[in-house]
């Protein structure tokens, strides 16, 4: 089983229209995919309703789940952005974490893990133990990413998550066709982050399935 909960289309900075992204994921034997284009308070009114339309592709392809990635949202405005995204139809809410490769506002990780309405903290960089423990208590999943650059700190994220008993998920953060990962590649990313075979299987297969099983065909 392969479920990817962090992908992008041309509604933000991805290369593909939703139908091609979904079909390519199906070809790689995915069972479900969340489309999570970049938004903030300025564009979510346009982007989310269009992503919601992509759910219709589930009739012909794999299960499609509408979501978004809140990106560079000021920490003080995070909770309001989450509420608005939910109202517009986002079923999976990812937050663009404090990756070491981009100047994300300090405090973004903390604002995310404090909010149990957020599903995934993406590529959280040098996440602290306090943040990881809050993620565990609020059921915010920490991402082990296949995205080049953001994946520099995968080992640190895995270490903190294991120590805090926080959930992990392996996502592609796909922006282009060759970014999508089949199950073998996703397992390799998880093992490369220092997870055991059992821990890797949980992050690649079990946790994402538990998150979206209510949508599955």
Secondary structure, 3 states (H helix, E strand, C coil): CCEECCECCCCCCCCCCHHHHHHHHHHCCCCEEEEEEEECCCCHHHHHHHHHHHHHHHHCCCEEEEEEEECCCCHHHHHHHHHHHHHHCCCEEEEECCCCCCCCCCCHHHHHHCCCCCCEEECCCCCCHHHHHHHHHCCCEEEEECCCCHHHHHHHHHHHHHHHCCCEEEECCECCHHHCCCHHHHHHHHHHCCCCHHHHHHHHHHHHHHHHHHHCC
